[in-house]
Amino acid sequence: MATPAALRYATGDMSGAAPTQPMTADAYLAWERASAGKHEFHRGEVFAMAGGSPRHNLLSAAVVAELRGALRDRGCAVLSSDQRIGAAPGERYVYADAVAVCGPLQTEPGTTDVLANPTVVVEVLSPSTEVYDRGAKWEAYQRIASLTDYLLVAQHQVRVEHYHREPDGSWRYQVIEAGGVIGLSGAPGIAVDAVYRGVFELPGG
């Protein structure tokens, strides 16, 4: 299998990849399916995703569990960080730390493994990816018409930032801290303390 066009760890600076011959979206998807690691794709460039700290990974797992409990009665499927998301068909493919789909799951035409209609996307913040998650990645997520909620989960304090899409298409921003509840449309609230239970006993990064 051909080497990807540009390969480095994803950071907030997405402009630092070496200029090379761009990879096509189809070539990326074929290469990625055979790859042992995970890589994001943006307009011909491929970016390796670094593994998370134990604290990061526990937070990701806790979010999946809490989301599944809160959204089960809404007919939603909650998927892990292995789920590839089509943020812009043919241009951008990404992975999140957790994603939920409410209603029938749709994949990008011609694929069976690229999610096209996420409802809730969650990113656990890390020093190497925080700028990216807040910037270029968030800009891409906003263009997904099905997305209603975007959560940014801090590693070093009990703090969740919640962006919720309003009926007029604007985004409402809220910070939920210790003792607070994450409110998702038409679902029971998620206690932020439940997400963070035990996480500070593990090393973060």
Beta strands, then each sheet from edge to edge (+ up, - down):
strand 1: 39-42
strand 2: 45-48
strand 3: 76-79
strand 4: 84-88
strand 5: 92-95
strand 6: 98-102
strand 7: 114-115
strand 8: 120-124
strand 9: 149-153
strand 10: 159-165
strand 11: 171-177
strand 12: 181-182
strand 13: 190-191
sheet 1: 2+ 1- 5+ 4- 7-
sheet 2: 3+ 6- 8+ 9+ 10- 11+
sheet 3: 12+ 13-
end
